[in-house]
Each structure stands twice: as C-alpha cells, then as structure tokens.
Amino acid sequence: MGTLSAGCGKMPTIAANMYNNGNPISITAANKQRRYILSVPANYDNNKPYRLVIAWHQLDGNDKQMYQQNYYWLKDIADAASSTIFVAPNGEKNGTPCTGTGNGESGCGWPDSSGSNVALGDAVVEQVEQNFCIDKNKIFANGWSYGGSMSYRTACSRPLGGTGTWGVRAVAIYNGAAQLSAGNCTPSKAVAFYASHGTNDNVLQYSGGVSMAQTYAKLNGCTWKEPTSATGNHVCTNFMGCTTGYPVEFCSFVGPHTPDPPQEGGKRWQPAEVWKFFSQF
C-alpha cells in the first residue's frame, strides 16, 4: 500500500457538480487565478486509494481539449478498472493565465514563468489530495509537444522522493522537447520514463525526443543504446539494466508531430502502451 492522501476516508469538499462535466475548477497558484478540469470514477470510494494522472496540454490547447480527448485517451482504458483520477491543468499565454472557453486556445502553453506552472501543479495535486483518496506513490504526468515538455519539467522539478510535497512516479512524453518548459531545472533524480516520437516530426526533432530518453536512461541506471527507429508499425525499445522500478521505454513510429500516431489494426496503440507502462507501479 502506498502513502495515502489526506482525502482518504473523507467526503470531498469539492462539490460533485464541479467535476466529471468538463467545467473548470478555479484555483490560486503563485498568486495567479488558474484553473483545471477534474474527472473522478463514477463509483468513487473514499476508502480506496486511486492513481492520479496529470495531462498537460499542448501549445494552442487547453484543459477543455484534454477533457474532450479523455486525457490523451488514457481515461478510455482506465475507466474499466475505476482506479484513476484525472486532472488537466490550464496553461498560460505571455505569462498570463489562459481563460478561453472553447476547445483549445491560441497561444496557450507552458512558458517557464518563474516556475508558476510547477506551482500550478503543486496547487492542483494538493487540492485533489485533500479531497480524494490518492496513493501518493502513484502520481503520473503525460503530455504532447509543449505538454510533453511540461511533463519533463514535472519529472525534473517534482520527482517522487524529491524535495517537493509530492512527486511523479512516471511520466509519458509524446513528441516533446526538453528546452520548452525546463527553465533552469536539470534532471537529477530517477523517474520512470516513457517517450514516443514520430520519425517524420518537422516541429520538434526526433533526436530531441531520443535525447530526453537518454537523459533519464542515465539517471535510472540503464544501459543506453540508440532506440530502434520504426519503418512500419511502431517499435518500442525497453532499455536494459535500469534500476529496479525505474524503467525507460522509447517508442518510435512513422508519423508526424502528433499525440495520436497512425492507428494499427484499426486501433490506437499509444494509450495502451502508456497504460501498460503506468500500470507497472
């Protein structure tokens, strides 16, 4: 059993009409009025510890889009087990909180505004932990593009067992790049790490995705080798020799800059790969 959050055994003080409907919840972080969207299993039991998955949206995206996409389609799988709570924080534009009400918002992303987006993650996780029963050893983050970079920043700034009040056990990064949101953070503590990248990405280089995986392979004690590059169906490389509990996986696919790679056999393959990776813990 993991470390249980303060919300275990308690009734949530967040009203039931504030979640599971795509409506943003207002929250203060770094002295700014921010927001996030929350989804909780329909048969939520406050005596049962749940995973928490954070979905960081891409540039020009927002929390509403993450909700409509079922948090990078992971909720499609998680709902069967009723084991996971999902949150989608909302980004910034020019250092100002995004406020758009549609599906996505032009210019909305995760600039390193003096760590205000890490602070947003802190505030969201704290509020969810206070209200719901979370296994604090099973918090995860995922994201595409700018959101992938924010997931990388989360792994760097809030690793499980780090100096923060919470930490991520694993992250999943889709066609990301380290430099967009990393700020002055240099990864220094192991975090289980999944990344995927399209070989035809002309927005963020494939080599940058490989480089992020290499950084965590080194931190996690893995034996590094250049991951296999896909030429047909996707190919996932699991690195050998990693510290127990800290795997690194890199999935290559033939495709562009996308969180939703070309389907195989009429099905999305990536959510299943990520769910399998997160479910190890």
C-alpha positions in Angstrom: 0.0 0.0 0.0 1.3 3.4 -0.9 1.2 6.6 1.2 -2.4 7.7 1.4 -3.5 11.3 0.9 -5.4 13.3 3.4 -8.7 12.8 1.5 -8.9 9.1 2.3 -11.9 8.2 4.4 -13.4 11.7 4.0 -16.2 13.2 1.9 -14.8 15.6 -0.7 -15.5 19.3 -0.1 -15.3 19.9 -3.9 -18.9 19.8 -4.9 -19.9 16.9 -7.2 -21.2 19.3 -9.8 -17.7 20.7 -10.2 -16.2 17.6 -11.8 -16.9 14.9 -14.4 -18.5 17.5 -16.7 -15.7 19.4 -18.3 -16.2 22.5 -16.3 -13.0 24.2 -15.0 -12.3 24.5 -11.3 -10.8 27.8 -10.2 -7.6 27.6 -8.1 -4.9 30.1 -7.0 -1.3 29.3 -7.7 1.7 31.6 -7.5 -0.7 34.5 -6.8 -2.5 33.9 -10.1 -6.0 32.8 -10.7 -5.7 29.5 -12.5 -7.9 26.5 -13.3 -8.0 22.8 -14.0 -10.5 20.1 -15.0 -11.1 17.1 -12.9 -12.5 13.6 -13.6 -13.2 11.1 -10.9 -14.5 7.5 -11.3 -18.3 7.3 -11.1 -18.2 4.7 -8.3 -15.5 6.6 -6.3 -14.9 5.1 -2.9 -13.1 7.3 -0.4 -11.6 4.3 1.3 -9.8 3.1 -1.8 -6.6 4.7 -3.0 -6.6 5.9 -6.6 -3.9 6.8 -9.1 -3.7 10.4 -10.1 -2.8 11.2 -13.8 -2.0 14.8 -14.8 -2.5 15.7 -18.5 -0.5 18.7 -19.7 -2.0 20.1 -22.9 0.0 21.2 -26.0 0.6 24.7 -27.3 -2.8 26.1 -28.6 -4.6 23.6 -26.4 -6.4 23.9 -23.1 -7.9 21.9 -20.2 -11.2 21.6 -22.1 -9.5 19.9 -25.0 -7.8 17.4 -22.6 -11.2 16.6 -21.2 -12.7 16.1 -24.6 -9.8 13.8 -25.6 -10.1 11.8 -22.3 -6.7 12.9 -21.1 -4.8 11.6 -24.2 -7.3 8.7 -24.4 -5.9 7.1 -21.2 -9.3 7.5 -19.4 -10.8 5.3 -22.1 -8.7 2.4 -20.7 -8.7 3.5 -17.0 -12.5 3.6 -16.7 -12.6 -0.2 -17.0 -10.7 -0.5 -13.7 -12.2 2.5 -11.9 -8.8 3.1 -10.5 -7.7 6.5 -11.6 -8.5 10.2 -11.1 -7.5 12.6 -13.9 -6.7 16.3 -13.9 -6.0 18.7 -16.8 -4.4 22.0 -15.6 -4.8 25.0 -17.9 -1.8 26.9 -19.3 -0.6 30.4 -19.7 -0.2 32.9 -22.6 2.5 35.5 -22.4 2.8 34.8 -18.7 -1.0 35.4 -18.1 -3.4 32.6 -17.3 -5.4 31.3 -20.3 -9.1 32.0 -20.0 -10.6 30.6 -23.2 -13.8 28.6 -23.0 -13.6 26.7 -26.3 -11.8 23.6 -27.4 -8.2 24.8 -27.3 -6.8 28.4 -27.2 -4.4 30.0 -29.5 -1.0 30.7 -27.8 -1.9 28.8 -24.6 1.1 26.8 -23.3 3.6 26.3 -20.5 6.3 29.0 -20.6 8.7 29.0 -17.6 7.1 31.9 -15.9 9.3 31.9 -12.8 8.1 28.4 -12.0 4.4 29.4 -11.9 3.3 26.3 -13.8 5.2 24.0 -11.4 3.3 25.9 -8.7 0.0 25.2 -10.5 0.8 21.5 -10.5 1.6 21.8 -6.8 -1.8 23.5 -6.1 -3.8 21.1 -8.2 -2.2 18.0 -6.6 -2.7 19.4 -3.1 -6.3 20.2 -3.7 -7.1 16.8 -5.1 -5.1 15.0 -2.4 -7.1 16.9 0.3 -10.4 16.0 -1.3 -9.9 12.5 -2.7 -8.1 9.3 -1.7 -4.9 9.3 -3.7 -2.0 6.8 -3.5 0.8 9.4 -3.3 3.2 6.8 -4.7 1.2 6.6 -7.9 1.0 10.1 -9.4 1.8 10.3 -13.1 2.1 13.0 -15.8 1.7 12.9 -19.5 1.7 15.4 -22.4 2.2 16.2 -26.0 4.6 18.7 -27.5 4.7 21.7 -25.1 2.7 19.5 -22.7 5.4 16.8 -23.1 8.0 19.4 -22.2 5.9 20.3 -19.1 5.8 16.6 -18.2 9.6 16.6 -18.5 9.7 19.7 -16.3 7.4 17.9 -13.8 9.8 14.9 -13.7 12.7 17.2 -13.2 11.1 19.5 -10.5 8.8 17.1 -8.8 10.3 13.5 -8.8 8.8 11.1 -6.3 11.1 11.3 -3.2 12.3 14.7 -4.1 12.1 17.9 -2.1 8.5 18.7 -3.1 5.4 17.8 -1.2 4.5 15.4 -4.0 6.3 13.7 -6.9 5.6 11.8 -10.1 6.3 8.1 -10.2 6.4 8.1 -14.0 5.9 10.4 -17.0 4.9 9.8 -20.6 6.1 12.3 -23.2 4.7 12.5 -26.7 6.8 14.3 -29.4 8.3 16.6 -26.7 11.4 18.7 -26.3 13.2 19.4 -23.1 14.0 23.1 -23.6 10.5 24.5 -23.9 9.5 24.3 -20.2 12.6 23.1 -18.4 13.7 26.5 -17.3 16.8 26.1 -15.1 15.9 22.6 -14.0 18.4 19.9 -14.7 17.1 16.3 -14.1 18.9 14.8 -11.1 16.6 12.1 -9.7 15.3 8.9 -11.3 11.7 8.9 -12.6 10.2 6.0 -14.7 10.2 7.4 -18.2 8.2 6.7 -21.4 8.6 8.7 -24.5 7.3 8.4 -28.1 8.3 10.3 -31.2 7.3 10.4 -34.8 10.2 9.9 -37.3 8.6 12.5 -39.6 8.2 15.2 -37.0 9.0 18.5 -38.6 8.1 20.6 -35.5 10.2 19.1 -32.7 13.1 17.0 -33.8 13.0 13.2 -33.3 16.6 13.4 -32.0 15.3 15.7 -29.2 12.9 13.0 -28.1 15.7 10.5 -28.1 17.9 12.8 -26.1 15.3 13.2 -23.3 15.1 9.4 -23.0 18.8 9.2 -22.9 19.0 11.7 -20.0 16.6 9.6 -17.9 18.2 6.3 -19.0 21.4 7.6 -17.5 19.7 8.8 -14.3 17.8 5.5 -14.0 21.0 3.4 -14.3 20.0 1.9 -17.7 22.4 0.7 -20.4 21.9 3.1 -23.2 21.7 2.1 -26.8 20.2 4.0 -29.7 16.5 3.0 -29.8 15.2 1.2 -32.9 13.7 3.6 -35.5 10.3 2.5 -36.9 9.9 1.8 -40.6 6.5 0.2 -40.4 4.4 -0.4 -37.3 5.6 1.4 -34.1 8.6 -0.1 -32.3 9.2 0.3 -28.6 12.7 -0.1 -27.1 12.9 -1.0 -23.4 16.4 -0.3 -22.1 18.2 -2.9 -20.2 19.9 -2.7 -16.8 17.7 0.0 -15.3 17.4 0.4 -11.6 14.5 -1.8 -10.4 11.3 0.1 -10.6 12.7 2.8 -12.9 12.3 1.6 -16.5 12.8 3.7 -19.6 10.9 3.0 -22.8 11.1 4.8 -26.1 8.5 4.2 -28.8 9.3 5.2 -32.4 6.5 5.5 -35.0 6.4 6.6 -38.7 4.4 9.7 -38.5 4.3 13.5 -37.9 4.1 15.8 -34.8 1.1 14.2 -33.1 -0.1 12.7 -29.8 -2.3 10.3 -31.8 0.0 8.2 -34.0 -1.4 6.3 -37.0 -3.6 3.5 -35.9 -2.6 -0.1 -36.3 -5.3 -2.7 -36.8 -7.9 0.0 -36.6 -6.9 0.9 -33.0 -5.0 3.5 -31.2 -1.8 1.8 -29.9 -0.2 4.5 -27.8 -2.7 4.8 -24.9 -2.4 1.0 -24.4 1.4 1.3 -24.3 1.3 4.1 -21.8 -1.3 2.5 -19.6 0.8 -0.7 -19.5 3.8 1.4 -18.6 2.0 3.3 -15.8 0.3 0.1 -14.5 3.7 -1.4 -13.6 3.6 0.8 -10.4 
